[in-house]
């Protein structure tokens, strides 16, 4: 059986991915849906803290280990794979990831309220990354499918971001060199993991290594 590790976004918990986890289990995957201290530590520390539970989960599988992530969870997956690459690594699906950072983080990085709420990891979401952070994220040399949204629940931030965007990250910034496929859906940043088409496309990528663009709306 193949397994899927689910990684939530910076201001969310594992329960935000509960519906997606149910769909994955119904499709025959074992799942590991982890909480992690997204607002208290940086990306490297988060990945290190996830290593033992993910390694134990992988040891119990007789198939591949996949990752499905939301928002900053995509960056956590990149760091984890770069530092603790599981064998055999399967496919990775990211929903609304700030792969090349978020312009919102650029605007707010010096704001004390932003820094207090989002912590060290929030400071690592900027678009201009130091070399150390870029090395930490590593190269994408594995099958990666990225699903972006182009609808927003945040009118003000949408005006500040290049269009199209989901109110938190522009579609252009979700992309990353080395990805296998990219798809933009009419979905919002905080709810994309509940979007039926996003879930269907995520399952399709895990099975086929590409999105079902012929049937996408």
N, C-alpha and C positions, 0 to 999 in steps of 0.2 A: 504493500500500500504506500502511495505517496503521501507526504505530509505538507502542510502549509503553515508557516509562521505568519501571524497577523500583527502588524505594528501600527499603533494609533498615532494621531497627531499631537502637537505640543500642548494643547490645552484640553485634551480629551483623555478618556480612560478606555480600557479594553472593552467595556460594555458598549461603546459607540460602534464597535464592529461586530456586535452580537448577531445582527441579522445576516450580515455577510458570512460570518462563521457558520451559521445554520445552513446557508446555501452550499457552502463548500463541503460540509459534512454530508449533506443530502446527495452531493455529486460523487461521494465516495472517498473524500480526502480525510485523513486525520488532521486535526488542527491544534495549534498552540496559540492562544490569544492572550498576550502578555500585557500587564500593566508595567510601566516603568516611570521613573522620576523625570519626566520630560522637562519640567520647569526648574529643577533643582541642580542639575549637573549638565556638563557639556556632552557633545556627541560621542567623544572617545570613551568617557566614563559610562555613558549609557550602554554603549555596545559591549564594554567589558562586563557590566553587570548582567547582561543578557546571555553571556556565553554559556554558563553552566546549564541553565534550563533548556536552552536551544540544543546544546550538545546531547543532553539526556534524551530529549525528544527525538533527535535524529538517530540516536542509537537504537531506538525502538522501532524504527521503520525498516522495511525491506525494499523501499523504493527511493525516489528522489525527494529532496527537500526544497520546496518552493517558498517564496515570500509574496505576500500581498500587503500593501501598505497604504496609509492615508497621510497626506500632507508631509510633515517633517519625518514621519515614520519611514519615508523613502530614503532620506539621508541617513537615518539610523541603519537601515538595511545596507546601504552602500558601505558605510564604515565597518559594519559587522562582517560583510563578505570580504572586504579588503584585508581585515585583520584575522578573521577566524573562518575562512572559506570552508563551508561544509562539503563533504564528499559523500555521495554525489550531489552537487548543486543542480537544482532544476531551473525553473523559470521565475521571473520576478515581474509583478504587476504593481505599478504605482498609480494611485489615484490622487490627482492634484498636487504633485510634489514640487517643492521649490528647488528643483535640481540646480538651477543657476541662480538661486537666491530670490528674494522678494524685494521689490522696490518699496513696499510698505516698511520692511525692516530697515531699509536705508533711511527713510524719513524719520523713523522713531527711535533709532538706535541710541541716541543721546538723551531721550526722554526718560526721566527717572522712574515714572510709573511703568513704562514699557519694560525697562530693565529689571524692575522689582518683580513684575508679574511673570515675565517669560524667562528670566534667569540667564545662565551662561549659554544655553542652547539657542535662545532667542537672538543673542548677539552673533551667532554663527549663521544666521539666515540672510545676511547681507549679500549683495550681488558682487561686491569687490572683495574677493576672498584672499587672505594671505596664503603664501605657498604651502605653509604647514597644513592648513585646513584642506587645501586642494589635494595634497598628498594623502591626507587621512581618508578622504572620500574615495580615492583610488580611481582606476580606469574601469569603465563598464565593458567587460569582456565576457559577458554572460547574456543569455536571452532576456531582454527587458522590454516590456510593453508599458507605455505611459498613456494614461487617460486624463485629459484636461477638461475643465469646465469653462463655459463662457457666459454663465449667468451669475448674478450677484445679489446677495441680500444686504450689501453694504454700499449704498449709493455714493457716499462721500469718497470712500477709498477707491471705488471703481473709477471715479473721475481722475484720481491721482495715478492710476496705473495705465500703462499702455494697453490699448484694446487689440484683441479681445482679452478679457480676464474674468476671473471668478470672484473678484472683490478682495482677494488675498494674494494671488500670484497671477501674472500674465501668462497666457498660453505659451508664448515664446520661451518664458523662463522655466516652464515645466520640462522642456526638452534637454537632452544631454547627448554628447557625442558617444557613439557606440550603441545607442538603443536600437532595438530590432524593429519597433513599430510605434506609431503615435496616433492617437485618436482624440478628437475634440467633440464633446457632447454638450447638449443644453442642460447643464447641471451646475449646481452651486457648490462652493468650497465646503461648507460644513455638512452638506447632505449628499455629496456625491456617492458615498459608500452605500446609500439607501436607494440610489437611482437604479431602477430595474435594468435599464440598458447597460449601465456601467458594470453591474454585477454580471450580466450575461456575457459581456465582452471580456471581463476578467476571466471567467471560466473558460471561454473560448481560447484565450491566449494561453492559459495553463495547459490546455489540451493540445493546441496546434502550433503555438509559438508565433501567432499572428492574430490580429483582430479580424472580425467578420465585417469588413467595411461594406460589402455588398448589401448587407441587411441593416446597416446602421442608419438611423434617422438623419 
